[in-house]
Amino acid sequence: MADLRARLLALHARHRDLVFVVAAFLVTRLSLLGLIYFTRDLLPERANNHHKDYTAFPASTLWDSFARWDSGWYNRVATSGYFLQGGQSDVAFFPAFPYLARYVGKLLGKDHWVGGLVVTNLATIAGMYFLYKLAQRYLDAPGARRAVWMALAFPTAHFFSCFYSEGLFFFAVAGALYFYEEDRLFVAALFGIFAAFTRTTGVLLAPALVFGAVHRRGWRLSDLRGVSLRSWAGIGALCLIPLGLVLFMWMLKVQVGDPWAFLKAQATWSRGSSRSPLMALYEETVDLNDPGLHKVWDIFTSVFLIAVSAYALRRLDSGLTIFCLLSVLVPLTSGKVMSMERFATCVVPAFLVLAMWTKRPFVERAVLIGMTMFLALHAVLFADWYWAG
């Protein structure tokens, strides 16, 4: 018995980081499950809901609560691939998550709904592990743990366990940034390619990490002749990150005959063009025609990410800072702040900064309690088909 206990303690010591990440994930996910289970029938489901043209889990209202809104589009891709239709279309949604959901479901002998929930939750655990290891480069052990808690308690972190691509995208981005920090640029590029195959903003890793890698080496035009072949190859690999997008465009060319169909479809979600990101943010702020609370939080999140990027300038690697800044500025070029709160869920460097801002225990507790309250609200609203991110 003593020998078994000693082995378990040794195993825990070797894998302490992973044990913490899994424990933090289980605490937050089981809490969300319990919350939705006990509140599912307290709030009436949204009426006159034309989005509800599917039921993911007919036998379980609990598990069905994790498939709402965009889950329907991923459902169509997982079931039938891509096809064009009038107005909004599934071609706006990238293929990594729905196709993985399909094949993992088949591997488990289940449908793609089960496969998708397995994929997003396992990917979230792996992503949080990469976040923890990344945070250790900038923070002490308590700070790295804070970064993980901040990510799991973020107001829209329920998407990490929904039939959405957030968990998978967070994993890809966190992996790319971690291996970039380790200067393992080829591995970082592979994660980046996968990120670009998962979400549009995955391609932003390319300019951010290429600039960061060059800046880290202190290269100047006069120094280029002395650059090693390995360094050139690493930078070149990072330049290949957009291949994920190219692969998606090739799939669209084959399936619907138009490689640019995803851009045309995304425009149907009331996303036009703006003169500049900051002008778009200003116009959305002063627009009183849509005063909903969700818009207020999207505006607040946009300002928050800009502030995080400014703070990160001298505290994080330039590659991480640029990715953080691009992650807010590029979506704003659409002229809308819509869904910015959900987009922020996958801006990995933001959680490093949040951990830096919350070093004092009182501040940490206040921020975590505040975010957890909004996370609970978002999860309950989402489960009843109200817009929550």
LUMDOSE-245374 format. One line per field, with one value per residue: residue number from 1; x, y, z of N, C-alpha, C in turn. Coordinates in steps of 0.001 Angstrom, whole numbers, plus 500000, padded with zeros to 6 digits. Example, Ala and Ser with C-alpha at 12.3 -4.5 7.8 and 13.67 -1.06 7.14 Angstrom:
2
pos <- (1,2)
n_east <- (513190,512850)
n_north <- (494310,497750)
n_up <- (507800,507080)
ca_east <- (512300,513670)
ca_north <- (495500,498940)
ca_up <- (507800,507140)
c_east <- (513200,512900)
c_north <- (496700,500030)
c_up <- (507800,507870)
//
This chain:
389
pos <- (1,2,3,4,5,6,7,8,9,10,11,12,13,14,15,16,17,18,19,20,21,22,23,24,25,26,27,28,29,30,31,32,33,34,35,36,37,38,39,40,41,42,43,44,45,46,47,48,49,50,51,52,53,54,55,56,57,58,59,60,61,62,63,64,65,66,67,68,69,70,71,72,73,74,75,76,77,78,79,80,81,82,83,84,85,86,87,88,89,90,91,92,93,94,95,96,97,98,99,100,101,102,103,104,105,106,107,108,109,110,111,112,113,114,115,116,117,118,119,120,121,122,123,124,125,126,127,128,129,130,131,132,133,134,135,136,137,138,139,140,141,142,143,144,145,146,147,148,149,150,151,152,153,154,155,156,157,158,159,160,161,162,163,164,165,166,167,168,169,170,171,172,173,174,175,176,177,178,179,180,181,182,183,184,185,186,187,188,189,190,191,192,193,194,195,196,197,198,199,200,201,202,203,204,205,206,207,208,209,210,211,212,213,214,215,216,217,218,219,220,221,222,223,224,225,226,227,228,229,230,231,232,233,234,235,236,237,238,239,240,241,242,243,244,245,246,247,248,249,250,251,252,253,254,255,256,257,258,259,260,261,262,263,264,265,266,267,268,269,270,271,272,273,274,275,276,277,278,279,280,281,282,283,284,285,286,287,288,289,290,291,292,293,294,295,296,297,298,299,300,301,302,303,304,305,306,307,308,309,310,311,312,313,314,315,316,317,318,319,320,321,322,323,324,325,326,327,328,329,330,331,332,333,334,335,336,337,338,339,340,341,342,343,344,345,346,347,348,349,350,351,352,353,354,355,356,357,358,359,360,361,362,363,364,365,366,367,368,369,370,371,372,373,374,375,376,377,378,379,380,381,382,383,384,385,386,387,388,389)
n_east <- (500826,501895,503872,502358,501143,503400,504171,501996,502245,504690,504017,502159,503848,505466,503650,502388,501549,499761,497849,496813,495640,493673,492124,491219,489746,487734,486444,485311,483749,482021,480671,479309,477682,476091,474840,473320,471702,470070,468827,467680,464910,463910,464065,462130,462248,463464,460994,459295,461424,463248,465700,465943,466094,466906,467676,470018,470462,467999,467148,468130,467840,469755,472375,471712,471597,474036,474285,473623,472497,475138,475903,474160,474987,477525,476628,475415,477631,479116,477354,476645,478691,479829,477575,475955,473512,470711,471399,472542,474968,476458,479046,480484,481732,484564,486354,487719,486699,483932,484423,486218,484515,482661,484246,485440,483162,482260,484394,483993,481690,479404,477227,477897,477387,478028,480707,481636,481367,483163,485557,485785,485968,488200,490140,490107,491176,493798,494570,494487,496543,498751,498533,499117,501816,502936,502430,504164,506558,506486,505424,505250,504574,502014,500992,500819,498843,496761,496334,495183,492821,491598,491092,489315,487217,486286,483772,482528,483367,481916,481618,483766,482949,480873,479085,480875,483624,485444,486985,488741,490051,491285,493106,494755,495848,497067,498924,500513,501603,502968,504980,506244,507334,509123,510913,510659,510017,509044,507210,505482,504529,503026,500912,499905,499014,496959,495319,494577,493027,490897,489657,488974,490609,492874,494898,496141,498175,500399,501610,502085,503775,505915,506969,507573,509506,511598,512113,512881,515343,516789,517415,518868,519002,521647,522595,521672,523107,524494,522714,521608,520895,518992,517513,516385,514822,513018,511630,510557,508831,506872,505719,504102,501740,499210,498430,496478,494123,494178,493798,491162,489888,490384,488814,486291,486266,486152,483763,481677,482339,483406,486057,486100,483771,483337,483905,481934,479678,480077,479689,476961,476193,475650,478038,479931,482096,484603,485976,488163,489442,489268,487548,485278,484755,484192,481893,480106,479880,478588,476244,472899,470829,470879,470868,471419,472364,474243,475693,476914,478701,480299,481511,482881,484621,486170,487538,488873,490629,492259,493467,494815,496645,498202,499336,500818,502949,505618,505937,505319,506402,506973,505654,503427,502125,501468,499757,497647,496754,496043,493962,491835,491661,491406,488865,487264,487419,485335,483315,481625,481037,480057,479890,482413,483052,482927,484912,487132,487560,489415,491759,494660,497047,495831,495030,497365,498095,495898,496419,498717,497688,496240,497644,497454,495750,493132,492262,492398,490420,488154,487975,487719,485330,483530,483737,482920,480255,479128,479743,478121,475611,475683,475862,473419,471558,472326,471700,468945,468407,468819,470579,473988,476717)
n_north <- (498793,501221,501398,501695,504153,505779,505556,506776,509370,510046,509921,511991,514136,514194,514834,517144,519615,518920,517546,519625,521237,519513,519128,521766,522179,520214,521082,523549,522745,520758,522332,524049,522160,521320,523750,524292,522035,522402,524799,524721,524563,526756,529197,530252,528761,530435,531829,531486,530690,530433,529404,526965,524314,521788,519050,518175,516257,514380,512772,513883,516752,518116,517618,518472,521169,522195,522610,524963,527753,528598,525980,524601,525207,523999,521425,520949,520950,518810,516768,516867,518078,520903,523272,525550,528068,530317,533523,533369,530805,527516,527581,529575,528630,527182,524054,522283,521652,520599,518395,516836,516281,514646,512349,511518,510912,508695,506977,506469,505115,506566,509437,512545,514596,513718,513160,515757,517085,515601,516177,519025,519346,517751,519038,521530,520952,520210,522624,524356,523283,523912,526689,526976,526083,527976,530299,529943,530883,533560,534067,533195,529995,530212,532354,531237,529357,531103,532207,530061,529669,532127,531910,529722,530699,532835,535071,533996,531388,529069,528198,526592,524080,523545,522627,523882,525612,526758,525500,523848,525723,527335,525470,525070,527656,528188,526101,526770,529248,528462,526654,528386,530189,528445,528364,526447,526400,525011,523164,524986,526179,524093,523853,526383,526240,524422,525974,527961,526423,526051,528418,531694,533751,532410,532697,535001,534397,534037,536622,537722,535899,535590,538215,538453,536414,537313,539796,538927,537794,539976,540872,542732,544506,544542,542358,540042,538269,536693,535010,531876,528817,527223,529069,530590,528604,528049,530491,530517,528322,529311,531146,529558,529168,530209,528123,526529,527972,528051,525344,525025,526726,525312,523067,524263,525041,522568,521486,523431,525018,527562,529167,531427,531550,531520,534087,535630,534532,535127,537835,538082,538086,540623,542018,544403,546712,548823,552089,552120,550100,551355,553458,552004,550892,553215,554123,552032,552332,554799,554359,554248,552712,550036,549115,546887,544692,542758,543933,546034,544620,543480,545756,546643,544448,544714,547118,546287,544299,545870,547438,545417,544632,546942,547000,544684,545263,545781,543614,541079,538740,540072,538788,537540,539798,541182,539339,539389,542038,542129,540330,541711,544046,543231,541764,544010,545487,544686,546325,545842,545066,542719,539606,539850,539365,536576,535918,536831,534859,533094,534472,533968,535284,537289,536211,535774,538387,539126,537493,538726,541162,540499,539883,540490,538960,539827,541239,539213,537403,539044,539557,536930,536085,537960,537411,534733,534927,536200,534272,532164,533338,533698,530991,529884,531456,530816,528083,528185,529172,531913,534801,534685,535573)
n_up <- (500000,500836,498946,496602,497134,497156,494496,493222,494212,493086,490385,490291,490880,488606,486662,487452,486414,484333,485829,487387,485362,484271,486562,487064,484742,485044,487369,486561,484340,485379,487159,485415,484150,486315,486934,484585,484577,486848,486292,483848,483294,484520,483222,480563,477328,474431,472428,469189,467506,464814,464334,465464,464008,464358,466576,468775,470826,471370,473488,475783,477488,478858,477676,475164,475512,474910,472255,470149,468106,466079,466051,464467,461847,461799,462133,459665,457957,459011,458460,455689,454245,452295,450848,448679,449319,449277,450677,454038,454639,455042,454141,455277,457481,458860,458175,460023,462651,462264,460529,462006,464126,462830,462090,464481,465898,464374,464899,467571,467448,467524,466826,465008,466768,469361,468838,468303,470796,472307,470937,471251,474042,474819,473299,474516,477058,476304,475125,477340,478794,477169,477403,480137,480226,478534,479991,482109,481215,481593,484079,487597,489238,490633,489111,486540,487008,487568,485039,483646,485146,484629,481888,481802,483256,481869,480597,478266,478193,478206,475648,475157,475725,474089,471022,469130,467505,469230,471356,469907,468303,470232,471270,468994,468588,471089,471143,468909,469755,472065,471112,469412,471270,472394,470422,468492,465591,463358,464384,465564,463256,462133,463987,463568,460891,461233,462872,461038,459443,460952,461848,460509,461547,462206,460352,461094,462752,461155,460106,462651,464059,462287,462149,464872,465218,463595,464809,467339,466820,466174,463624,460985,457838,457061,458344,457225,455601,457314,458493,459673,457881,459111,460610,458561,457393,459458,459686,457148,457337,459093,457420,455938,457220,456272,454595,455685,455297,452514,451917,452798,450961,448636,449125,449051,446396,445124,446182,446003,443893,444104,445389,446974,448329,451074,452013,450776,451939,454653,454595,454642,457224,458217,458048,456816,455329,456744,457422,459137,461860,464426,463873,463267,465766,467202,465822,466315,469033,469404,468103,468567,467803,468284,471208,472804,475561,474971,472926,474267,475886,473909,472869,475144,475432,473118,473627,475902,474837,473229,475193,476578,474618,474425,476983,476851,475228,476192,477779,476892,474380,471114,469034,470255,471211,468845,467635,469467,469198,466446,466537,467522,465980,463254,463087,463641,461335,459829,460425,462515,465985,466706,468323,469419,472058,472237,470361,471760,473584,472596,472359,473240,474428,475948,478364,479690,480271,481857,484048,484943,485747,487959,490308,493019,495680,496415,494156,492256,493219,493038,490255,489232,490465,489420,486607,486600,487375,485141,483257,484114,483661,480847,480042,480916,479502,476874,476817,476711,474248,473930,472738,473322,472935)
ca_east <- (500000,502807,504555,501402,501004,504626,504129,501008,502834,505731,503318,501594,504945,505934,502606,501653,500931,498602,496852,496142,494806,492503,491285,490562,488746,486605,485719,484489,482764,480995,479866,478398,476688,475152,474060,472328,470767,469105,468152,467218,463466,463494,463924,461442,463033,463139,459880,459372,462844,463407,467026,465857,465665,467575,467806,471249,470300,466559,466891,468738,467805,471012,473422,471227,471820,475356,474228,472729,472927,476055,476003,473380,475802,478520,475880,475223,478923,479455,476423,476559,479728,479476,476677,475505,472082,470486,471683,473538,475282,477467,480391,481161,482310,485749,486043,488442,485853,482839,484903,486717,483332,482104,485063,485586,481891,482273,485384,483397,480439,478326,477026,478834,477128,478879,482087,481977,481547,484420,486647,485948,486389,489586,490982,490202,492148,495130,494853,494776,497882,499698,498470,499837,503255,503303,502410,505332,507686,506330,504876,505572,503580,500659,500557,500424,497539,495767,496040,494259,491525,491006,490581,488174,486125,485935,482307,482032,484129,481050,481781,484791,482314,479715,479329,481476,485044,486294,487963,489736,490846,492135,494177,495675,496542,497937,500035,501388,502321,503893,506149,506947,508150,510201,511711,510459,509172,508380,506034,504572,503893,502004,499765,499343,498272,495714,494491,494034,492055,489815,488972,489562,491655,494085,495949,496818,499400,501520,502352,502492,504915,507053,507573,508143,510718,512636,512423,513581,516722,517454,517956,518867,519332,523087,522946,520979,524030,524992,521630,521757,519870,517930,516657,515601,513828,511991,510808,509800,507741,505814,505045,503187,500525,497979,498056,495213,493077,494238,493174,489720,489446,490395,487622,485138,486333,485713,482404,480662,482776,483843,486969,485871,482390,483259,483877,480623,478704,480290,479140,475515,475981,475659,479419,480338,483468,484723,487154,489253,488915,488926,486351,484168,484474,483535,480550,479288,479658,477630,475015,471868,469753,470978,471437,471353,473439,475297,476536,477722,479804,481208,482290,483787,485647,487066,488405,489708,491699,493191,494233,495702,497731,499084,500071,501719,504021,506932,505905,505239,507100,506294,504750,502195,501463,500892,498589,496573,496238,495373,492751,490733,491569,490933,487392,486605,487366,484034,482382,480761,481663,479274,480578,483776,483250,483233,486217,488169,487777,490550,492941,495456,497895,495038,494946,498652,498013,494951,497114,499630,496891,495523,498615,496956,494663,491819,491923,492160,489116,487104,487864,487199,483922,482774,483673,482142,478835,478714,479813,476894,474505,475803,475577,471990,470885,472653,470965,467534,468356,468996,471898,474957,478077)
ca_north <- (500000,502360,501465,502261,505575,506444,505635,507787,510681,510292,510207,513333,515108,514292,515383,518086,520643,518335,517252,520885,521666,518636,519410,523058,521965,519450,521934,524532,522093,520129,523428,524472,521103,521402,524983,524133,520982,522903,526025,524545,524763,527967,530253,529708,528761,531517,531464,531907,530512,529756,528781,525615,523370,520522,518691,517395,515116,514302,512055,514572,518215,518635,517640,519264,522586,522606,522727,526070,528763,528174,524514,524137,525282,522928,520197,520749,520593,517465,515810,516867,518860,522282,523520,526934,528334,531752,534222,532749,529456,526848,527793,530582,527977,526422,522613,521415,521135,519690,517141,516049,515798,513529,511144,511059,510258,507358,506178,506083,504405,507507,510413,513672,515445,513188,513376,517168,517424,514975,516945,520366,519269,517279,520103,522571,520507,520328,524047,524926,522817,524764,528011,526883,526023,529272,531283,529729,531649,534953,534168,532098,528924,530729,533178,530343,528804,532170,532346,528991,529970,533259,531422,528833,531461,533968,535079,533160,530136,527910,527727,525554,522773,523492,522135,525043,525399,527517,524659,523392,526869,527703,524476,525321,528918,528037,525253,527543,530249,527786,526158,529577,530667,527471,528503,525260,527097,524076,522653,526132,526370,523050,524287,527556,525778,523839,527108,528605,525483,525991,529709,532707,534518,531620,533191,536127,533892,534137,537882,537962,535076,535897,539448,538183,535614,538201,540782,538231,537559,541259,540956,543963,544217,544306,541106,538914,537295,535793,534243,530448,528175,526738,530208,530907,527547,528236,531634,530080,527452,530171,531782,528586,529055,530384,526917,526040,528689,527610,524027,525241,527293,524224,522262,524998,524972,521233,521155,524397,525688,528946,529193,532632,531512,531781,535541,536112,534083,535874,539181,538070,538254,542075,542480,545078,547211,550032,552888,551681,549398,552279,554179,551065,550808,554467,554168,551071,552854,555914,553917,553997,551914,548672,549327,545652,544454,541985,544861,546752,543748,543351,546996,546578,543450,545294,548078,545468,543665,546925,547769,544281,544702,548054,546585,543588,545723,545608,542524,539807,538684,540895,537944,537381,541103,541484,538463,539905,543271,541794,539574,542646,545032,542640,541620,545309,546031,544323,547390,545387,544473,541511,538377,540096,538718,535167,535865,537069,533619,532374,535341,533356,536205,538127,535577,536032,539746,539091,536905,539755,542214,540000,539307,540633,537996,540466,541535,537922,536889,539914,539330,535582,536046,538724,536689,533515,535298,536430,532978,531446,533982,533359,529571,529660,532076,530023,526823,528451,529742,533356,535139,534815,535574)
ca_up <- (500000,500907,497656,495654,497453,496716,493033,492855,494506,492079,489125,490427,490808,487218,485801,488290,485576,483653,486861,487718,484234,484198,487729,486849,483700,485591,488323,485836,483464,486203,487708,484351,483977,487427,486790,483513,484988,487829,485844,482466,483173,485226,482232,479380,476101,473512,471545,467785,467210,463530,464282,466021,462984,464657,467982,468834,471718,471690,474739,476926,477405,479424,476658,474039,475837,474433,470790,469849,467141,465013,466039,463331,460633,461896,461923,458221,457356,459468,457867,454218,453593,451959,449721,448625,449394,449299,451934,454899,454182,455865,453602,456104,458649,458474,458232,460960,463727,461868,459964,463128,464852,462067,462088,465862,466202,463758,465609,468846,467206,467835,465759,465025,467936,470432,468416,468443,472212,472723,470333,471812,475437,474874,472754,475533,478061,475709,474958,478648,479163,476450,478026,481404,479946,477968,481074,482960,480679,481990,485425,488499,489208,490908,487994,485451,487376,487394,483609,483283,485758,483907,480598,482015,483874,481014,480440,477164,478198,478017,474267,475153,475874,473190,469669,468472,467211,470150,472041,468940,467876,471365,471280,467887,468830,472255,470730,468024,470540,472978,470385,468941,472396,472567,469202,467652,464633,462452,465097,465683,461947,461973,464776,462896,459718,461734,463322,459843,458885,461930,461901,459625,462223,462373,459458,461746,463378,460213,460231,464036,464445,461409,462654,466185,465085,463057,465847,468425,466398,465993,462271,460188,456439,456946,459014,456617,455018,458350,459087,459416,457045,460005,460934,457363,457209,460478,459284,455972,457777,459633,456283,455339,458036,455472,453855,456234,454567,451112,451860,452890,449694,447660,449407,448535,444929,444719,446606,445578,442679,444343,446545,447776,448813,452514,452219,450360,452934,455897,454419,454891,458666,458480,458168,455590,455390,457552,457080,460000,463041,465502,463454,463429,467198,467583,465242,467040,470382,469383,467441,469580,467225,468810,472535,473589,476517,474313,472170,475258,476283,472767,472827,476293,475133,472111,474333,476785,474067,472820,476397,476824,473633,474808,478180,476495,474351,476792,478756,476183,473092,470110,468251,471017,471271,467532,467433,470317,468593,465195,466843,467746,464897,461997,463112,463635,459972,459260,460762,463600,467165,466965,468731,469864,473354,471965,469712,472766,474326,472014,472270,474311,475195,476853,479676,480342,480810,482972,485196,485439,486382,489143,491247,494379,495919,496416,492763,491602,493621,492514,488817,488996,490861,488429,485338,486790,487382,483757,482584,484481,482954,479432,479842,481092,478363,475694,476887,476385,472905,473872,472190,474414,472395)
c_east <- (500863,503536,503647,501233,502219,504649,503142,501536,503902,505106,502733,502669,505416,504925,501754,500910,499658,497488,496085,495183,493534,491559,490526,489466,487515,485780,484793,483419,481662,480098,478862,477300,475628,474261,472958,471279,469674,468339,467504,465741,462979,463241,463234,462303,462551,462079,460104,460810,463027,464781,466979,465269,466365,467512,468986,471084,468838,466275,467424,468697,469077,472083,472996,471455,473153,475427,473181,473332,473864,476290,475243,474166,476875,477864,475724,476523,479280,478593,476578,477691,479217,478527,476184,473990,471901,470769,472769,473721,476381,478883,481157,481923,483419,485611,486681,487520,484752,483318,485507,485564,482743,482916,485349,484302,481839,483238,484826,482115,479228,478125,477981,478586,477999,480344,482527,482205,482831,485603,486862,486425,487822,490548,491159,491204,493568,495525,495198,496156,498948,499709,499263,501345,503766,503400,503621,506562,507642,505940,505386,504446,502180,500123,500102,499067,496436,495365,495023,492878,490829,490393,489320,486974,485691,484432,481738,482772,483247,481161,482865,484196,481073,480099,479740,482955,485977,487365,489085,490636,491776,493336,495217,496492,497520,499145,501021,502225,503328,505148,506931,507859,509325,511189,511712,509480,508455,507112,505000,503824,502801,500740,499091,498524,496929,494768,493826,493027,490808,488989,489696,490753,492905,495225,496714,498076,500608,502262,502857,503757,506127,507749,508243,509444,511879,513084,513223,515049,517496,518052,517844,519264,520812,523506,522453,521918,524520,523933,521770,520607,518703,516973,515783,514484,512685,511052,509949,508628,506578,505036,504023,501885,499244,497582,496761,494028,493025,493570,491661,489175,489421,489168,486367,485103,485784,484229,481346,481086,483263,484739,486761,484464,482293,483203,482507,479557,478841,479720,477644,475183,476132,477067,479843,481796,483475,485964,488361,488659,488473,487691,485122,483765,483753,482093,479613,478951,478586,476320,473981,470719,469747,471627,471476,472567,474584,476231,477434,478927,480784,482086,483320,484935,486651,488056,489374,490886,492719,494064,495231,496901,498714,499939,501126,502948,505413,507000,505802,506089,506295,505336,503411,501404,500776,499673,497404,495930,495481,494042,491570,490572,490991,489432,486664,486548,486067,482998,481453,481599,481004,480163,482011,484072,483596,484591,487345,488494,489027,491785,493854,496311,497123,494992,496271,498628,497037,495594,498113,498885,496292,496470,498131,495758,493271,491359,491603,490774,487988,486881,487257,485722,483062,482633,482819,480643,478328,478785,478547,475694,474518,475401,474087,471202,471093,471835,469504,467382,468354,470415,472871,476365,478139)
c_north <- (501261,502545,502073,503758,506357,506594,506700,509192,511038,510641,511614,514393,515303,514996,516400,519121,520118,518022,518517,521301,520825,518917,520721,522941,521262,520288,522888,523859,521425,521183,523925,523439,521168,522619,524817,523089,521539,524144,525883,524897,526027,529122,529677,529802,529855,531056,531989,531827,529721,529108,527326,524660,522021,520286,517743,516127,515030,513673,512773,516079,518824,518732,518456,520753,523106,522677,523764,526931,528199,526672,523935,524169,524192,521565,519907,520329,519157,516414,515711,517594,520245,522338,524962,527008,529838,532356,533535,531279,528858,527039,528860,529953,527011,524940,521791,520816,520201,518371,516249,515465,514576,512256,510630,510368,508855,506431,505663,505274,505251,508448,511592,514616,515010,513432,514806,517571,516804,515783,518270,520329,518771,518335,521230,522191,520662,521790,524717,524486,523649,526180,528025,526892,527337,530323,531142,530476,533099,535127,533024,531073,529412,531589,532338,529710,529851,532307,531298,529252,531106,532801,530579,529550,532652,533917,534246,531822,528908,527355,526656,524155,522622,522908,523318,524771,526085,526666,524227,524546,527329,526760,524783,526589,528784,527168,526001,528543,529600,527328,527308,530111,529732,527509,527217,525664,526160,523516,523773,526357,525331,523398,525491,527191,525188,524929,527787,527720,525400,527269,530703,533388,533697,532108,534355,535684,534079,535469,538121,537181,535292,537165,539197,537415,536449,539204,540154,538034,538849,541456,542371,543597,543885,542969,539877,537854,536285,534938,532768,529919,527693,527868,530584,529876,527696,529371,531255,529187,528270,530871,530849,528434,529268,529172,526313,526673,528232,526245,524136,525780,526232,523338,522942,524959,523640,521033,522135,525212,527104,528987,530393,532653,531856,533271,536112,535723,534858,537280,539231,538168,539728,542602,543077,545481,548522,550792,552474,550970,550350,553105,553277,550949,552064,554502,553194,551588,553940,555549,553520,553150,550478,548728,548077,545451,543676,542888,545658,545915,543515,544594,547001,545608,543978,546255,547330,544860,544688,547315,546664,544331,545800,547664,545533,544037,545454,544420,541148,539882,539433,540071,537758,538686,541437,540618,538966,541133,542984,541083,540468,543602,544434,542378,542956,545929,545658,545403,547046,544900,543143,540301,538602,539434,537247,535019,535986,535817,532889,533252,534978,534357,537068,537530,535648,537412,539803,538514,537898,540842,541777,539335,539402,539716,538620,540752,540242,537390,537723,539665,537956,535480,536779,537981,535429,533807,535511,535142,532172,532014,533619,531904,529279,530250,531251,528740,526990,529230,531271,533650,535389,534696,535360)
c_up <- (500000,499587,496593,495876,496975,495198,492552,493102,493483,490734,489151,490306,489379,486324,486552,487454,484905,484651,487231,486608,484155,485363,487557,485794,484268,486564,487583,484991,484272,486843,486674,484123,485078,487321,485749,483901,485904,487362,484484,482302,483874,484263,480999,478134,475161,472516,470129,467269,465917,463386,464741,464988,463166,466166,468091,469650,472161,473048,475967,476728,477953,478352,475435,474259,475335,472910,470427,468725,466081,464992,464857,462032,460640,461681,460435,457541,457731,458782,456355,453518,453267,450768,449813,448701,449455,450661,452726,454526,455040,455334,454386,457259,458236,458852,459347,462016,463232,461274,461041,463935,464155,462264,463496,466314,465633,464489,466931,468685,467533,466649,465933,466190,469106,470089,468604,469883,472763,472210,471054,473259,475584,474349,473765,476616,477531,475535,476271,479146,478457,477033,479325,481171,479359,479071,481983,482463,481141,483458,486292,488456,489565,489770,486815,485749,487226,485935,483164,483870,485032,482584,480783,482613,483036,480696,479300,477078,478104,476601,474161,475276,475007,471833,468791,468273,468203,470825,471117,468509,469002,471446,470208,468127,469986,471921,469855,468822,471485,472239,469747,470051,472665,471401,468369,466555,463671,463098,465257,464374,461711,462756,464121,461673,460148,462233,462136,459129,459774,461971,460996,460271,462516,461504,460084,462479,462468,460335,461647,464384,463554,461892,463998,466109,464553,464115,466980,468094,466146,464617,461713,458763,456275,457546,458270,456037,456050,458999,458699,458568,457902,460364,459756,457169,458213,460135,458076,456342,458331,458517,455631,456119,457216,454636,454385,455536,453112,450957,451933,451574,448600,447863,448874,447010,444434,444993,446103,444360,442856,445579,447456,448378,450295,452810,451864,451383,454239,455804,454696,456377,459068,458714,456834,455667,456160,457132,457897,461201,464150,465154,463599,464893,467681,467075,465942,468443,470403,468691,468492,469044,467753,470194,473410,474475,475883,473521,473114,475663,475146,472632,473947,476021,474112,472766,475248,476024,473565,473996,476733,475880,473983,476008,477831,475719,474918,477743,478119,474917,472039,469255,468937,471047,469954,467265,468246,469684,467297,465442,467160,466569,463610,462027,463066,462246,459272,459532,461907,464781,467507,467226,469201,471205,473174,471295,470733,473556,473847,471820,473437,475080,476186,478253,480424,480999,481979,484227,485792,486203,487718,490140,492686,494587,495873,494987,492016,491934,493027,491024,488526,489362,489839,487121,485464,486784,485963,482941,482866,483733,481475,479181,479936,479921,477092,475666,476504,475080,472871,473383,473331,473860,470901)
//
